[in-house]
């Protein structure tokens, strides 16, 4: 899930964060979808719950996750074949606070965030915007910290939908149905138990956009294996995101997740939160 949010590259969060940010820069104008793939017969498949729990164990275990309370990730991104490059920085903190900024050469900065209640984004090109309805729900869910550990609070149902090869790796295909919004699909290696791919349909200003993300390059950070590379395929384009550093339990400014003044002004104007802080 292309954590425009978030953006936890080791999980669904970071992927969603990046995606809407790039859309805000108007890099894509058309949708492209791969032909549907045939799943293997649903025989003798483990339950989705056990596959998700196995991921937590192989990446470090619950005790290791419980020791991490925030995260700062910094890296670069590139639109393959387009000579478009940029930098990304992402801040996350429990339970569901998030701020990310993508700075694209020749385009400028696009920011996105949530204080846990209000979801927003802003850029020099499009100005400030408050996300509402399904789009808001998707971002709040994407910003849930340690989402893989706490998936039971985010999804009503998880199912093993079959088996499918991802880049030659035989994987279990898991469909997660959230409490609000569309189902999401994740692919876990049968051999390693690691997440190797995600796919989803995301709500944006440009309409519904299908995305695929390939998760790679796991490294241990504070006892938890996190992915440092994600290859995102969106609307016929490929965006490669590489993290240089992931710092956990960082000393963050107290106002890091405060709403920008432009967002507060929109809230007051709309009467949504008259005394927005």
N, C-alpha and C positions, 0 to 999 in steps of 0.2 A: 504494500500500500504506500503510495508515493507521498509520506509524512510530510507534503507541503508543510506539512506539519509534519513534522515532524517530524520532530524529526529524528527520531531515534533510528539510525540506520541499522542497528542490530535488530530492530523489530519493525512493526507496522508504522510506528509513529513518524519517524523522520521522513519516510517516503511521502506521506500525505502532505507534509509541510511544503516540500519543494515543489510539488506539482502545481498547486494553485498559484504559487508565487510566479512560476514561469509563465503560466497562462496570463497572468496580469501584465506581463511584458509583451503580449500579443505575438508570441513566437510561432503559434500554430493557428491555422484557420480551417482545417478539415479533419475529419475523423478517418481512421483506418483501422480495420480489425482483421486479425488473422482468421483463417478458416477454422471452424471448430475442430477440436481433436477428439479422437475416440478414446474413451476410458476403457481400462481393462475390466473384465467382469467383476462384480462386487461379491467376491467369494473369500471367506475367511479373513475379512478385514478387521483390524483392531478398531476399537471405538475412538472417535475423535478426541474424547477427553484424555485417553491414555497417551495419544500422540502428542498433544499439547503439553501434558505433564512431563513426558519424556524430554521434550525440548528444554524445559526448565532444568531438568537434571543434567543433561549433557552440556549445557552452557554454564553450569556452575552450581546449581541447586538453590533452593529457596532461601537458605541461610545467607548465601552470598548476595542474592538480590536484596534481601531485607536490610543489608548494610549500606545500600546505595540510595541516596535521598534526592540527589539532583545530578545534572549532567550538562557539560558544555562541549559541543562538537564543532570543529572547524575543518574546512576542507575546500575543495575546488569542484567545479562542474564544467562539462563541455558538451555542447550539442554536436554530435558526431557528423563530420562531413560539412559543417556549416561555418567553421572557424569562429564559433561563438563560445566564449569562455567566461567564467566568473568565479566568484568566491561565495562561500556559504558559512554562516555561523548560526548555531542553534543553542538555545538555552531551554532546559526543561527542569521542572521541579515537581515533587509530589504535592497534592494528588493529581492535578491536571493543569498545571500552569506551563505556558509555552511562549517563547518568542524566537522568531527566526528571521534572518535577513539574507537575501540573495542580492549580490552586486554584480551585474552583468556588464562587461565591457561594451561601451557604446550605447547601452540601454539605460543603465542606472540601477538604483536600489529599489527592491520591493520587500516590504516588511509584512509579517503576519504574526498574530499572536492571540492569546487568550489569558484572562486572569482567572479562568475556571468557570466564568459565567458568560462574559461577552466575548464573542469571536470576531476578529477584525483583520483588515489588511489595508495597506496604503502604499502608494508609489507616486513618484513625480508625474507620471503619465496619466494615472487614473484618479489620483487623490485618495482620500480616506473612504473606507467602506465598512459597514457593519454587516456581518453575515447573519442570516436568519434561517428559520425553518430547518429543512434537511441539511443544508450546507453548514449551518451552525452546529447541528447535532453531530455531523461527521467530524468536524474539527475538534469539538470537545472530546469526542471519543478517541480521536487520533492523538490527543494530547495527554491521555491517561498515562501516568508514569508507570514504568515496569508493567506494561500492558500484558505481556506474555505470562507474567506471574499472576496477574489479577483478572484474567480473561473471564472468569465466571461472573464478575460484576458488570461486564460490558456486553455479554452475549447471552441470549435466551436459549440458543441451541447450537451445538456443533455436531457435524456429521461427517463420517468418512465416505466420500462420494465415489471412491475408486482409486485406481493406481494409474500413474502416468510418468513417462520418462521426461526428465528435464535436463537437457544437455548431456544425455547418456546416463543420468543418475535416476534409478528407479525410485519413484516417490509416492507417498500417500497424498491424495488430494482431499483437503479438508474444507468444508463449507461452513462458515460461521455466520449465524443470523443474529444481528444486533437487536437491541431493544427498540431502536429507532433507525430506520434506513434500510438500505439494500444489503443482501448477503455479500460476504467477502470470501475469497478463496485463497487458501495457502497450500503450499506444496512442501512436504517434509521428506528428506532423504530417508529411505528405509535403512540404509547402512549406518549413517552417522546420527540420525535424529535431528539434524539441523534444518532450519528453514532455508529453502533455496529459491523460492519464487512466490510472489503474491500477484493476485489480479483482482480488479475491482472496477466498478462504475462509479465515478465521482460527479457530484453536482457542482457546476460552476456557472459563472455569468454567461459563458458561451454554450451552455447546455450540458447534457450528460456526456462525459468523456470516459472511454474505456482505457485502462492502463494495465501494463504488465511490468513487473519489477523482478530482476534477478539479483539475489543477495549472495555476496561472495566475501572472501578475505576475512575470515573470522580471526580475531586476536583477543587474548585475555586482557581485561581491564579490571583491576581490583577484584580478581577472582571470578569475573563473569565474561564469557566469550561474547564479543560484539562484532558485528559485520562492519568493515571499513569501506566496502565498495558496494554500490548498487547501480545496476544498469536498468534504466527506465525506458520503456517503449510506449510512446504516447502519440496518437494521431499521425502515425507514419514516421515519427522521428525517434531518435535514440539519444537519451541524455545520460551521460556517465557521471556519477558522483563518487568522488574519492575523499574520504576523511583523512586528514593528516594527524589529528589528535582528538581524543575523547578524554575529557577530565571529569571525574566523578567527585561528589561531595565537595564541589568547588565553593570558594568564598565569593558569592554573588552579591551585587548591590541590592539593598532592601527594596528598591523601587524597580527592579528589573522587569517585573511583570505588570507594573502599573499601566493603565490605559493611557495612550498618548492624548495630549490635549485636543487634537483634532477629532479623536474618537469621542472624547467626553462631550465636545461641542455638538456632535451629531446626536448623541444620546439625549442631551438637553433639548435640542431642537425637535426631536421626534417625541419628546415627552416620555421616553422609555424609562430613563432614570433621571429625574429632575435634579437630584443632588449627587450626580456621578462624581465619585472621588478619584 
